[in-house]
């Protein structure tokens, strides 16, 4: 029996790969991805903390909009207090809705990552031409406002089609974060050349944990600390990437931020041992490594 395959990458055991280090001889790269999202009122998709209500679901819309009005600003203050670099994963409709919020992160040098036009749509529901337009329009909007095209992409709802890697590479993207397959970067094959897959948390994603799994914030933050400690120890044997995934309407809530601050304080105590970075910088560094070092290269 031969199973259908995606054809994007080959199997590679993490214990059998070539060794390398991150800049400065560091072995663990840690990056923080902050998702900021926007939705149409009364239609489309979205998270809900209970059984979804019929549209117009004002409570769900308002809860998610809390992230743009309040939560993102709290997380910005957190980043400034601890000198944290962010990757801001942006629905580009935010440039029309609350441009000052995106600009506040951009001004401090945070990386702007493509995250579609709105989280009210999924690429998996689109035709090929519709998906190409979505990717191209989002990239063009970021370039218009930031003065340069984005390097990276995460699909709304982490939802890809069979053509997504090809369309992303065609649009000039150098990395994506939609495939939770590894704790190291992996090169994917596309029709237009390779694109890098950078680790993005699927398991300890605050949205999945707090909304879908109902994990208490105390336990979620304990898990993040355990995850960090284990990866830091393992990184003596091999280079690793630990993503920390935040959503402004989830981790921007005061009670969750209170606990999450303890996670940040635990991590920054080890700042001299880790590479606290952004996914775009990981991509740039991987692109400099000799062929054959990173799987798929």
PAZAPA-4460 file (N, C-alpha, C; in steps of 0.05 Angstrom, whole numbers, plus 32768, in hexadecimal, padded with zeros to 4 digits):
% residues 297
    n_x    n_y    n_z   ca_x   ca_y   ca_z    c_x    c_y    c_z   seq   type   mol
   8011   7FE8   8000   8000   8000   8000   8012   8019   8000     1      X     A
   800C   802C   7FEE   801C   8044   7FED   8009   805C   7FF3     2      X     A
   8011   806A   8008   8000   8081   8012   8005   8099   8001     3      X     A
   7FF1   80AA   7FFF   7FF4   80C3   7FF1   8007   80D5   8000     4      X     A
   8018   80E4   7FF3   802A   80F6   8000   8028   8112   7FF5     5      X     A
   8030   8125   8005   802F   8141   7FFD   8046   8148   7FEA     6      X     A
   805C   813A   7FEC   8073   813E   7FDB   8083   8157   7FE1     7      X     A
   807F   8163   7FF8   808C   817C   7FFF   80A7   8178   800D     8      X     A
   80A9   8162   801D   80C2   815D   802B   80C5   813F   802F     9      X     A
   80DD   8136   8035   80E2   811A   803B   80E5   8115   8059    10      X     A
   80E2   80FD   8061   80E6   80F6   807D   8103   80FB   8086    11      X     A
   8106   8106   809E   8121   810B   80A9   8120   8109   80C7    12      X     A
   812E   80F6   80D3   812F   80F3   80F0   8140   8109   80FC    13      X     A
   8136   8116   8110   8145   812D   811C   8160   8124   8128    14      X     A
   8162   810A   812F   817B   8100   813B   8190   80FA   8126    15      X     A
   8189   80FB   810C   819B   80F3   80F7   81A5   810A   80E6    16      X     A
   819F   8123   80EE   81A5   813A   80DD   81C0   8146   80E4    17      X     A
   81CA   8157   80D2   81E3   8165   80D7   81DE   817A   80ED    18      X     A
   81F3   817E   80FD   81F1   8191   8113   81F8   81AD   810A    19      X     A
   81ED   81C1   8116   81F4   81DD   8112   81EB   81EC   812B    20      X     A
   81F4   8205   812D   81EC   8216   8143   81E0   8230   8138    21      X     A
   81D1   823D   8149   81C6   8257   8142   81DB   826D   8147    22      X     A
   81D6   8285   813F   81EA   829A   8142   81F5   829C   815F    23      X     A
   820F   82A1   8161   821B   82A3   817C   821F   8288   8189    24      X     A
   821C   8272   817A   821F   8258   8186   8207   824F   8196    25      X     A
   81F1   825E   8195   81D9   8256   81A4   81CC   823D   8197    26      X     A
   81BE   822E   81A7   81B3   8215   819E   8194   8214   819E    27      X     A
   8188   8227   81AD   816A   8228   81AD   8162   8244   81A3    28      X     A
   8152   8244   818E   8146   825D   8184   812A   825E   818E    29      X     A
   8122   8275   819A   8107   827A   81A4   80FB   8292   8195    30      X     A
   80E4   828E   8189   80D7   82A5   817D   80BA   82A7   8186    31      X     A
   80B0   82BF   8189   8095   82C5   8192   8084   82CF   817B    32      X     A
   806F   82C1   8175   805C   82C9   815F   8043   82D4   816C    33      X     A
   803D   82ED   8166   8024   82F9   8170   8011   82FC   8159    34      X     A
   7FFB   82EE   815B   7FE6   82EF   8146   7FD2   8306   814D    35      X     A
   7FCF   8318   8139   7FBB   832E   813B   7FA8   832B   8124    36      X     A
   7F8E   8329   812A   7F7B   8320   8116   7F62   8332   8115    37      X     A
   7F55   8331   80FE   7F3D   8341   80FA   7F28   8331   80EB    38      X     A
   7F0F   8337   80F1   7EF9   8327   80E7   7EE2   833A   80DE    39      X     A
   7ED3   8330   80CA   7EBA   833E   80C4   7EA6   833A   80DA    40      X     A
   7E95   834E   80DE   7E80   834C   80F2   7E68   833D   80E6    41      X     A
   7E5F   8329   80F4   7E47   831B   80EC   7E4A   8306   80D6    42      X     A
   7E62   82FF   80CF   7E66   82EB   80BA   7E82   82DF   80BD    43      X     A
   7E87   82CA   80AE   7EA1   82BE   80AE   7EA7   82AD   80C6    44      X     A
   7EC1   82A5   80C8   7ECA   8292   80DC   7ED5   82A1   80F4    45      X     A
   7ED9   8292   810A   7EE6   829E   8121   7EE5   828B   8139    46      X     A
   7EF7   828F   814C   7EF7   8280   8165   7EE0   8289   8176    47      X     A
   7ED7   8277   8188   7EC3   827E   819C   7ECA   826E   81B5    48      X     A
   7EC4   827A   81CC   7ECB   826C   81E5   7EB5   825A   81EF    49      X     A
   7EA0   8258   81E1   7E89   8246   81E8   7E7D   823B   81CE    50      X     A
   7E65   8230   81D1   7E57   8227   81B9   7E51   823F   81A7    51      X     A
   7E5A   823E   818E   7E56   8256   817C   7E39   825E   817A    52      X     A
   7E35   8278   817B   7E1A   8283   8178   7E15   828A   815B    53      X     A
   7DFC   828C   8153   7DF5   8295   8138   7E00   82B1   8133    54      X     A
   7E05   82B8   811A   7E0D   82D3   8113   7DF5   82E6   8115    55      X     A
   7DF9   82FE   811D   7E13   830A   8124   7E1B   8302   8140    56      X     A
   7E32   82F6   8143   7E3C   82EC   815C   7E4D   8303   8168    57      X     A
   7E40   8316   8175   7E4E   832E   817E   7E62   8328   8195    58      X     A
   7E5C   8313   81A5   7E6E   830E   81BB   7E89   8303   81B1    59      X     A
   7E88   82F2   819C   7EA1   82E7   8191   7EB0   82FD   8183    60      X     A
   7EA2   830E   8173   7EB0   8323   8165   7EBD   8336   8179    61      X     A
   7EAF   833E   818E   7EBA   8351   81A1   7ED1   8345   81B1    62      X     A
   7ECF   832C   81B8   7EE5   831E   81C6   7EFF   831F   81B6    63      X     A
   7EFC   8319   819C   7F14   8318   818A   7F1E   8335   8185    64      X     A
   7F0B   8348   8184   7F13   8364   817F   7F21   836F   8198    65      X     A
   7F1C   8364   81AF   7F2A   836B   81C8   7F48   8369   81C4    66      X     A
   7F51   8356   81B4   7F6D   8352   81AF   7F7A   836A   81A1    67      X     A
   7F6B   8376   818F   7F75   838E   8180   7F73   83A7   8191    68      X     A
   7F5F   83AA   81A1   7F5A   83C2   81B0   7F6A   83C3   81CA    69      X     A
   7F6F   83AB   81D6   7F7B   83AA   81F1   7F92   8396   81F2    70      X     A
   7F8D   837D   81EA   7FA1   8368   81EE   7FBB   836C   81E1    71      X     A
   7FBB   8375   81C8   7FD4   837A   81B9   7FE5   838F   81C7    72      X     A
   7FD8   83A3   81D2   7FE7   83B9   81DF   7FF4   83AF   81F9    73      X     A
   7FE6   839D   8207   7FF2   8391   821F   800B   8380   8217    74      X     A
   8008   8371   8202   801E   8360   81F9   8035   8371   81EE    75      X     A
   802F   8388   81E3   8044   839A   81DA   8053   83A5   81F3    76      X     A
   8045   83AC   8208   8052   83B5   8220   8063   839F   822C    77      X     A
   805A   8386   822B   806A   8370   8235   8084   836E   8225    78      X     A
   8082   8370   820B   809A   836E   81FA   80AE   8384   8200    79      X     A
   80A4   839C   8205   80B6   83B2   820A   80C3   83AF   8226    80      X     A
   80B4   83A4   8239   80BE   83A1   8254   80D5   838C   8255    81      X     A
   80D3   8378   8244   80E7   8362   8245   80F8   8361   822C    82      X     A
   80F7   8376   821C   8107   8377   8203   8103   835E   81F2    83      X     A
   80EA   8358   81EC   80E3   8340   81DD   80DF   8346   81BF    84      X     A
   80EA   8337   81AD   80E3   833A   8191   80CA   832A   818A    85      X     A
   80B9   8336   817A   80A0   8329   8171   80A1   8324   8153    86      X     A
   8093   8310   814A   808A   830E   812F   806C   8314   8131    87      X     A
   8063   8329   8124   8046   8330   8124   8039   8324   810C    88      X     A
   8027   8311   8111   8019   8303   80FB   7FFF   8312   80F6    89      X     A
   7FFE   8320   80DE   7FEB   8335   80DA   7FD6   832D   80C5    90      X     A
   7FBC   832E   80CC   7FA7   8330   80B9   7FA8   834C   80AD    91      X     A
   7FAB   834E   8093   7FB1   8369   8087   7F99   837B   8088    92      X     A
   7F81   8372   808D   7F6A   8384   8091   7F6E   8396   80A9    93      X     A
   7F81   838F   80BB   7F86   839F   80D2   7F93   83BA   80CA    94      X     A
   7FA0   83BB   80B2   7FAB   83D5   80A9   7F95   83E9   80A4    95      X     A
   7F7D   83E0   809E   7F66   83F2   809A   7F58   83F7   80B5    96      X     A
   7F57   83E3   80C6   7F47   83E4   80DE   7F56   83F2   80F5    97      X     A
   7F6E   83EA   80FB   7F7D   83F7   8111   7F9A   83F8   810A    98      X     A
   7FA1   8409   80F6   7FBD   840A   80ED   7FD1   8412   8102    99      X     A
   7FC8   8421   8116   7FDA   842A   812B   7FE4   8413   813C   100      X     A
   7FD4   83FE   813E   7FDC   83E7   814E   7FF3   83D8   8140   101      X     A
   7FF0   83D3   8126   8005   83C5   8117   801E   83D7   8116   102      X     A
   801A   83F1   8113   8031   8403   8111   8041   8404   812B   103      X     A
   8034   8400   8141   8042   8400   815B   8056   83EA   815D   104      X     A
   804F   83D3   8152   8062   83BC   8152   8077   83BF   813C   105      X     A
   806F   83C9   8125   8082   83CD   810F   8097   83E1   8117   106      X     A
   808F   83F6   8126   80A2   840B   812D   80B8   8401   813F   107      X     A
   80B2   83ED   814F   80C7   83E2   8161   80D8   83CD   8154   108      X     A
   80D3   83C7   813A   80E3   83B5   812B   80D9   8398   812A   109      X     A
   80C1   8394   8134   80B6   8379   8133   80B1   8370   8116   110      X     A
   80B4   8357   8110   80B0   834C   80F5   8092   834A   80EF   111      X     A
   808A   8353   80D8   806E   8351   80CF   806C   8338   80BD   112      X     A
   805C   8325   80C5   8059   830C   80B7   803D   830B   80AA   113      X     A
   803B   8301   8092   8021   82FE   8084   8010   82EA   8092   114      X     A
   7FF7   82F2   8098   7FE3   82E0   80A5   7FC8   82E3   8097   115      X     A
   7FC9   82E6   807C   7FB1   82E9   806D   7FA5   8305   806F   116      X     A
   7F8D   8307   8063   7F7F   8321   8064   7F6E   8324   807D   117      X     A
   7F60   830E   8084   7F4F   830E   809B   7F4D   82F1   80A5   118      X     A
   7F48   82ED   80BF   7F44   82D2   80C9   7F27   82CA   80C6   119      X     A
   7F18   82D8   80B6   7EFD   82D0   80AF   7EFC   82BE   8097   120      X     A
   7F14   82B7   808C   7F15   82A5   8075   7F2C   8291   8077   121      X     A
   7F2A   827B   8069   7F3F   8266   8069   7F47   8260   804D   122      X     A
   7F61   825C   8049   7F6B   8255   802E   7F5F   823B   8024   123      X     A
   7F5A   8228   8036   7F4F   820E   802E   7F34   8211   8021   124      X     A
   7F26   8227   8025   7F0C   822B   8019   7F0D   823A   7FFE   125      X     A
   7F25   8240   7FF5   7F29   8251   7FDD   7F31   8240   7FC5   126      X     A
   7F2A   824B   7FAD   7F34   8240   7F94   7F51   8248   7F91   127      X     A
   7F5F   823D   7F7E   7F7B   8244   7F79   7F7E   8262   7F74   128      X     A
   7F6D   826D   7F63   7F70   828A   7F5D   7F69   829B   7F76   129      X     A
   7F55   8293   7F85   7F4E   82A1   7F9D   7F65   82A1   7FB2   130      X     A
   7F71   828A   7FB5   7F87   8287   7FC8   7F9F   8298   7FBF   131      X     A
   7FA5   8297   7FA5   7FBB   82A7   7F9B   7FB6   82C5   7FA0   132      X     A
   7F9D   82CE   7F9C   7F96   82EA   7FA0   7F99   82F1   7FBE   133      X     A
   7F90   82DF   7FCF   7F92   82E4   7FEC   7FAF   82E8   7FF5   134      X     A
   7FC1   82D6   7FEC   7FDD   82D8   7FF3   7FEA   82F1   7FE7   135      X     A
   7FE5   82F6   7FCE   7FF1   830D   7FC1   7FE7   8327   7FCD   136      X     A
   7FCD   8329   7FD3   7FC2   8341   7FDE   7FCD   8346   7FFA   137      X     A
   7FD0   8332   800A   7FDA   8335   8025   7FF8   833E   8024   138      X     A
   8007   8332   8012   8023   833A   800F   8026   8357   8006   139      X     A
   8015   835E   7FF2   8015   837A   7FE8   800E   838E   7FFD   140      X     A
   7FFA   8387   800E   7FF1   839A   8023   8008   839E   8037   141      X     A
   8016   8389   803F   802C   838C   8051   8042   839D   8045   142      X     A
   8049   8397   802C   805D   83A6   801E   8056   83C4   801D   143      X     A
   803D   83CA   8017   8034   83E6   8016   8038   83F5   8030   144      X     A
   8032   83E7   8046   8033   83F5   8060   804E   83F3   806E   145      X     A
   805D   83DE   8068   8077   83DA   8075   808F   83E1   8064   146      X     A
   808A   83E4   804A   80A0   83EB   8038   80B0   83D4   802E   147      X     A
   80A8   83BC   8036   80B6   83A3   802C   80A2   838C   802E   148      X     A
   80A7   8378   801D   8095   8361   801C   809C   834F   8034   149      X     A
   8088   8341   803F   808D   832F   8055   809D   8316   804C   150      X     A
   80AD   830C   805E   80BC   82F3   8059   80AB   82DA   805F   151      X     A
   809A   82DC   8073   808C   82C5   807E   806E   82C6   807D   152      X     A
   8062   82AE   8080   8045   82AB   807E   803B   8296   8092   153      X     A
   8024   829C   809D   8014   8288   80AB   7FF7   828C   80A2   154      X     A
   7FEB   8277   8097   7FD0   8279   808D   7FBC   827E   80A3   155      X     A
   7FA7   828E   809E   7F91   828F   80B1   7F87   8273   80B7   156      X     A
   7F84   826D   80D1   7F7C   8253   80DA   7F90   823D   80D3   157      X     A
   7FA8   8245   80CC   7FBE   8232   80C4   7FB3   821F   80AF   158      X     A
   7FA4   822A   809C   7F95   821A   8088   7FA2   821D   806D   159      X     A
   7FAE   8208   8063   7FBA   8208   8049   7FAB   81F6   8035   160      X     A
   7FAF   81FB   801B   7FA6   81E8   8006   7FBF   81DA   7FFC   161      X     A
   7FBB   81C7   7FEA   7FD2   81B9   7FDE   7FE5   81CC   7FCF   162      X     A
   7FDA   81E3   7FC6   7FE9   81F6   7FB6   7FF7   820C   7FC6   163      X     A
   7FF0   820D   7FE0   7FFA   8224   7FF0   8018   8229   7FF0   164      X     A
   8028   8214   7FF4   8045   8219   7FF4   804F   8224   7FD9   165      X     A
   8043   821B   7FC3   804A   8225   7FA8   8043   8242   7FA5   166      X     A
   802B   8249   7FAE   8021   8265   7FAC   8031   8278   7FBE   167      X     A
   8038   826E   7FD5   8048   827F   7FE7   8064   8285   7FDB   168      X     A
   8070   8270   7FD1   808B   8274   7FC5   8089   8286   7FAC   169      X     A
   8073   8282   7F9C   806F   8292   7F85   806C   82B0   7F8C   170      X     A
   8060   82B5   7FA3   805C   82D1   7FAD   8075   82DD   7FBA   171      X     A
   808B   82CD   7FBC   80A3   82D7   7FC7   80A8   82D1   7FE5   172      X     A
   8096   82C1   7FF1   809A   82BA   800D   80B2   82A7   800F   173      X     A
   80C2   82AB   8024   80D9   829A   8029   80D5   8285   803E   174      X     A
   80C1   8289   804F   80BB   8275   8063   809D   8275   806A   175      X     A
   8094   825E   8075   8078   825C   807E   8079   824D   8099   176      X     A
   8063   824E   80A8   8062   8242   80C2   8048   8231   80C6   177      X     A
   803E   8226   80B0   8024   8218   80B1   8026   81FA   80B7   178      X     A
   803F   81EF   80B7   8042   81D2   80B9   8051   81CC   80D4   179      X     A
   8043   81C2   80E8   804F   81BC   8102   805D   81A0   8102   180      X     A
   8071   819D   80F0   807D   8183   80EC   8097   817E   80FA   181      X     A
   80A4   8194   8106   80BF   8191   810F   80C6   81A6   8124   182      X     A
   80DC   81A1   8132   80E7   81B5   8144   8100   81C2   8139   183      X     A
   8105   81BE   811F   811A   81CC   8110   810D   81D5   80F6   184      X     A
   8119   81E9   80E9   8110   81F1   80CF   8114   81DB   80BA   185      X     A
   8103   81DA   80A6   8104   81C6   8091   80FD   81D3   8077   186      X     A
   810D   81CE   8062   8107   81D8   8048   80F1   81C8   803A   187      X     A
   80DE   81D5   802E   80C9   81C8   801E   80CD   81CD   8001   188      X     A
   80C5   81B9   7FF1   80C6   81BC   7FD4   80AD   81CA   7FCA   189      X     A
   80B1   81DD   7FB7   809A   81E9   7FA9   80A0   81EB   7F8B   190      X     A
   808D   81F2   7F7B   8091   81F5   7F5F   80A3   820D   7F58   191      X     A
   80A7   821E   7F6B   80B6   8237   7F66   80D0   8238   7F77   192      X     A
   80D9   8221   7F81   80F1   8221   7F92   80E9   821B   7FAF   193      X     A
   80FE   8218   7FC0   80F9   8210   7FDC   80ED   8227   7FED   194      X     A
   80DD   821F   8000   80D3   8231   8014   80D8   8224   802F   195      X     A
   80E0   8234   8043   80E7   8229   805D   80CF   8227   806F   196      X     A
   80CD   8210   807D   80B8   820D   8091   80C5   8212   80AC   197      X     A
   80BC   8226   80BB   80C6   822D   80D5   80B2   8224   80EA   198      X     A
   80BC   8217   8100   80A9   820D   8114   8097   8223   8120   199      X     A
   807E   821B   8123   8069   822C   812E   8058   821A   8140   200      X     A
   8053   8222   8159   8046   8211   816C   802A   8209   8165   201      X     A
   8025   81F0   8163   800A   81E5   815F   8000   81DB   8179   202      X     A
   8012   81CE   8189   8009   81C2   81A2   8006   81D6   81B8   203      X     A
   801A   81E7   81BD   8018   81FC   81D1   8011   8217   81C4   204      X     A
   7FFE   8217   81B3   7FF3   822F   81A7   7FDE   823A   81BA   205      X     A
   7FE0   8253   81C2   7FCE   825D   81D7   7FB0   825B   81CE   206      X     A
   7FAB   825E   81B4   7F8F   825C   81AB   7F85   823F   81AF   207      X     A
   7F94   822C   81A6   7F8C   8210   81A9   7F89   8209   81C7   208      X     A
   7F9D   8211   81D7   7F9E   820A   81F3   7F87   8217   8202   209      X     A
   7F84   8231   81FF   7F71   823F   8210   7F54   823F   8206   210      X     A
   7F51   823D   81EC   7F36   823E   81E0   7F2C   8222   81DB   211      X     A
   7F3B   8213   81CC   7F31   81F8   81C4   7F34   81E3   81DA   212      X     A
   7F4B   81E3   81E8   7F50   81CE   81FC   7F48   81D7   8218   213      X     A
   7F43   81F1   821C   7F3B   81FB   8236   7F51   81F7   824B   214      X     A
   7F6A   81F7   8243   7F80   81F4   8256   7F81   820D   8268   215      X     A
   7F81   8209   8282   7F83   8221   8294   7F9E   822F   828F   216      X     A
   7F9D   824A   8291   7FB5   825A   828B   7FCD   8252   829C   217      X     A
   7FC8   824A   82B6   7FDE   8241   82C7   7FEC   8229   82BB   218      X     A
   7FDC   8215   82B3   7FE7   81FD   82A8   7FF4   8202   828D   219      X     A
   7FE7   8213   827C   7FF3   821A   8262   800F   8226   8266   220      X     A
   8012   8238   8278   802B   8246   827D   8040   8233   8289   221      X     A
   8037   8221   829A   8049   820C   82A5   8053   81FB   828E   222      X     A
   8042   81F4   827C   804A   81E4   8265   805E   81F2   8253   223      X     A
   805B   820C   824F   806E   821C   8240   8089   821B   824D   224      X     A
   808A   821E   8268   80A4   821D   8276   80B1   8202   8273   225      X     A
   80A1   81ED   8277   80AB   81D2   8274   80B6   81CD   8258   226      X     A
   80A7   81D7   8244   80AF   81D4   8228   80CA   81E2   8223   227      X     A
   80CC   81FA   822D   80E5   820A   822A   80FC   81FB   8238   228      X     A
   80F9   81F3   8250   810F   81E6   825F   8118   81CC   8251   229      X     A
   8105   81BD   8247   810C   81A4   823A   811B   81A9   8220   230      X     A
   8111   81BD   8210   811F   81C4   81F7   813A   81D0   81FC   231      X     A
   813D   81E0   8210   8158   81EB   8216   816B   81D5   821D   232      X     A
   8163   81C2   822C   8174   81AB   8233   817B   819B   821A   233      X     A
   8167   8195   820A   816B   8184   81F2   817C   8193   81DD   234      X     A
   817B   81AD   81DD   818A   81BC   81C9   81A8   81B9   81CB   235      X     A
   81B2   81AE   81E2   81CE   81A8   81E4   81D6   8193   81CF   236      X     A
   81C2   8182   81C7   81C7   816C   81B4   81C1   8174   8198   237      X     A
   81AF   8187   8194   81A7   818F   8179   819A   81AA   8179   238      X     A
   819C   81BA   8164   818F   81D4   8164   8171   81D1   8162   239      X     A
   8162   81E3   8170   8145   81E1   8171   8139   81FD   816F   240      X     A
   811F   81FD   8168   8110   8216   8166   80F7   8213   8178   241      X     A
   80F3   8225   818A   80DB   8226   819B   80CA   823E   8194   242      X     A
   80B4   823A   8187   80A1   8250   8182   808E   8254   8199   243      X     A
   8088   826D   819F   8074   8273   81B3   805E   8283   81A5   244      X     A
   8046   8277   81A4   8030   8283   8194   801C   8291   81A6   245      X     A
   8017   82AA   81A0   8005   82BB   81AF   7FEF   82C6   819D   246      X     A
   7FD8   82CA   81A8   7FC2   82D8   819B   7FBA   82F0   81AD   247      X     A
   7FB7   8307   81A2   7FB2   831F   81B2   7F99   831D   81C2   248      X     A
   7F84   830F   81B9   7F6B   830E   81C7   7F6B   82F7   81DC   249      X     A
   7F81   82E8   81DD   7F83   82D2   81F0   7F98   82D8   8206   250      X     A
   7FB1   82DA   81FE   7FC6   82E0   8211   7FC6   82FD   821A   251      X     A
   7FB7   830E   820B   7FB3   832A   8213   7F9F   832E   822A   252      X     A
   7F93   8318   8233   7F81   831A   824A   7F91   831C   8264   253      X     A
   7F8A   832D   8276   7F9A   8332   828E   7FA2   8319   829D   254      X     A
   7F90   8307   82A2   7F96   82F0   82B3   7FAA   82DD   82A5   255      X     A
   7FA8   82DB   828A   7FBB   82CA   827C   7FD6   82D8   827A   256      X     A
   7FD6   82F2   8275   7FEF   8301   8274   7FFE   82FF   828E   257      X     A
   7FF0   8300   82A4   7FFD   82FE   82BE   800D   82E5   82C1   258      X     A
   8002   82CE   82B8   8011   82B5   82B9   8026   82B4   82A3   259      X     A
   8020   82BE   828C   8033   82BD   8276   804C   82CD   827B   260      X     A
   8049   82E3   828B   8061   82F3   8292   8075   82E1   82A1   261      X     A
   806C   82CE   82B0   807E   82BC   82BF   808D   82AB   82AB   262      X     A
   8080   82A3   8295   808E   8294   8280   80A4   82A4   8274   263      X     A
   809E   82BD   826D   80B2   82CF   8261   80CA   82D3   8274   264      X     A
   80C4   82D8   828E   80D9   82DC   82A1   80EB   82C4   82A4   265      X     A
   80DF   82AC   82A2   80EE   8293   82A3   8100   8291   828A   266      X     A
   80F6   8298   8273   8106   8295   825A   811C   82AA   8259   267      X     A
   8117   82C3   8260   812B   82D8   825D   8142   82D4   8271   268      X     A
   813E   82C5   8286   8154   82BE   8298   816A   82AE   8289   269      X     A
   8162   82A1   8273   8174   8291   8263   817B   829F   8249   270      X     A
   8177   82B9   8248   817B   82C7   822F   8197   82C3   8224   271      X     A
   81AB   82C0   8235   81C7   82BD   822B   81CB   82A1   821F   272      X     A
   81B9   828F   8223   81BC   8273   8219   81AB   826E   8200   273      X     A
   8198   8280   81FA   8186   827C   81E4   8188   8292   81CF   274      X     A
   817D   828D   81B7   817B   82A1   81A2   815D   82AA   81A2   275      X     A
   8158   82C1   81AF   813D   82CC   81B0   813A   82DD   8197   276      X     A
   8129   82D3   8185   812B   82DE   8169   810F   82DF   815C   277      X     A
   810F   82E3   8142   80F6   82E3   8132   80F8   82CE   811C   278      X     A
   80E2   82C4   8112   80E4   82AF   80FD   80F2   82B8   80E4   279      X     A
   80F0   82D2   80DD   80FE   82DC   80C5   811C   82DA   80C9   280      X     A
   8126   82DF   80E1   8142   82DD   80E6   814B   82C0   80E5   281      X     A
   813A   82AE   80EE   8140   8291   80EC   8143   8289   80CF   282      X     A
   8130   8293   80BE   8131   828D   80A2   814B   8298   8095   283      X     A
   8152   82B0   809B   816A   82BC   8090   8183   82AC   8097   284      X     A
   8184   82A3   80B0   819B   8294   80B9   819C   8278   80AB   285      X     A
   8185   826B   80AA   8184   8250   809D   818D   8252   8080   286      X     A
   8186   8268   8073   818D   826C   8056   81AB   826E   8053   287      X     A
   81BA   8274   8068   81D8   8276   8066   81E6   825B   806C   288      X     A
   81D7   8247   8075   81E4   822E   807D   81EB   821E   8064   289      X     A
   8201   820E   8065   8209   81FE   804D   81F3   81EB   8044   290      X     A
   81F0   81E6   802A   81DC   81D3   8021   81E0   81B7   802E   291      X     A
   81C9   81AB   8035   81CA   8191   8042   81C9   8193   8060   292      X     A
   81CB   81AB   806B   81CB   81AE   8088   81AE   81AB   8093   293      X     A
   819C   81BA   8086   817F   81BA   808F   8170   81A6   807D   294      X     A
   815E   8196   8088   814F   8183   8077   8142   8191   8060   295      X     A
   8145   8184   8048   8139   818F   8030   814B   81A1   8020   296      X     A
   8162   81A9   802C   8174   81BC   801E   8186   81AD   800B   297      X     A
***
